[in-house]
Amino acid sequence: MFTLSTFITHSTFLFPVKLQTTLNRIATHLGQWRQQTNIRTDTINEWSSECNSYTRGSVVKLSSNNQYYIAIQHLSNAANPQSKAHSILYRLFGDPTYFLTIQFLLCLILILFHVIWIIRGKYWEQILIGCCIIFYSSYPIFKIVRDRIIIDFVEEQEIFQTSTISKQKKSS
């Protein structure tokens, strides 16, 4: 339990909002690929590390294993379709609130374990230590909720700015 508590506390400090938004932008740029089995042969591109951006629906063929992949992300797909690191990065940070939600759920599970440990405690030292650990775990929860509010605000501002820019382009 102490290891999980330390991991959650460190992860809240090691991944501030600015880093999470940067990782979200990186993951959005890298995009996501899905392996396909039945493909029309007229729409296939050969995968090239030099052509770093494929749009949604682009189908690429990897020459190393003759597998076909289709681009899922709507803006660009620059990741290597076989890269596990790119897929993990996209899974964790493709949605800006996913990582915070995982952290928050781990904090809640941890506090639940601590409450159970306090209830089952027989000695006053064990109960006191359990209460101190719950108090120690309350700051990461505060920080995670605060970061979630900030990320939601940043997303709203980005959506507002993109809609304003698109309206200005249409009126011009």
N, C-alpha and C positions, 0 to 999 in steps of 0.2 A: 504494500500500500504506500509506503514511504517513497519507493522508487517511482510509482505512478504519479504521486503528488509532485515530486521533484521534476519529473519529465514535463508535466503540464505547466508548472510554473516557469521552467526554462523555455518551453515553446512559446508561451505568451510573451516573453521578453525578447526572444530571438526572432520572432516574426511580427514586427510592428506593422501598423496600417500601411505605411509607405512601401515597405517591402512586399506586403501582400498585394497591393495594387500593382506594383511593378511585376510581380510574378504572374498576376492575372493577365496583364497585357502581353507578357512573354508567352503564356500558355495560349492566349487567344491568337497570337500571331503564328505559333507553331501549329495549332489546329489539331484535328483528330482524323484518323483514317480507320476505315472498316474493311475487313477482308471480304472479297466478293468471289463467288464461284461461277455464276453464269453471267457472262459479259458479252455485249455485242462487240465484235472485233473492229468496227469502224471508228470507235471513240476512244481507243486505247492510246495512251502516251507512254513512252518509255521513261522510267524514273531517272532523273538526273539530279545530282547534287548541285549542279550549276544553276539549274532553273529552280529557284528557291521558293516559288509561290505558285500554288495550284488553287483554282477556285473551287467552290462547292460543286460536287457532281463530277469532277475530273476523275478519270480512271487511269491509274498508272500500273505498269507491269514492272516488277522487279526482275532483273535479269539473273540475279543470283539463285532464286528458287522458283521462278516462273509462277509467282502468285500475283493476283490482281487485287488492288486496293482502290476504294472510292473515297474521295474527300468528303468530310461531313461538315466541317466548319464553314460558315457562310462567307467570311471575309477572305481568309487565306489559309493555306495549309503548307507549311514549310518544313514540318517535321519529317524525319525518315519514318516510313510506315512500319518498319521493323524495330524501331528503337523503344525499348521498355522504359528508359528514363524519360523520354518525351511523353509517353502515354501516362506515366505516373504523375508527371508534372501537370499534364492537362487534367487528369482526374482530380488532383488535389486543389488546383488553382484555376481551373477553367471557369468555374462558378466562384465569384469572389467571396461568397458567404459559406461555401462548403467546408473549408478548413476551420473556420470559426465555429461552425455547428459541431464538427467533430470534437474540437477542443471543449466546447460547452457540455456536450454529452458525456465526455470523459470526466469532466469536473463533477457533474451531477452523480455519476456512478461512484466516483471516489467519495463524495460526501455521504452517499447512501451507505457505503461500506463502513465509513467512520461512525455513522450514527448506530449502525448495527453493532460495531465494536464497542461503542460506549454503553449501549443497552446490555450487552453481554458481559461488561466489565464487572469484576468482583472486588477490585481494590481501588482505592481513591486515586492512586497514582495513575492507573490505567485510564480512569475516567477523565482526570485532569489533562493527561497527554492527548487523549482523543479530542477533547474540547479545544486544546491549543492547535492541534492539526487542522480542525475544522475552521478555526479562526484564520490560520495560515492559508487555507485554501479559498477563503472568501475574496481575497484580493485578485487572484487570477480570474475569478468569475466576474468581478466588477470590470476588470480590464477587457475581458472578452466581450461582455455586453456593450461596453463603451466603444470598442473597435467595430462591433457590428453596426452600431448606430452611425458611426463615422463613415463606414463603407457604404451603407445605404444612402447616406446624404451625398457622398461622392458620385454614386451611380445616378441618383436623381439629377444632379447638376450636369453630368455628362450627357444624359438623355435630353435634358432641356437645351443644352448647347448644340447638340447635333440636330435637334428639331428646328431650332432657330436658324441655324446655318442652312439647312435644306429649304426652309421657307424663304430665306433671302435669295437663294439661288433660283428658286422657282419664280420669284417676283422680278428677277433681273432679266 
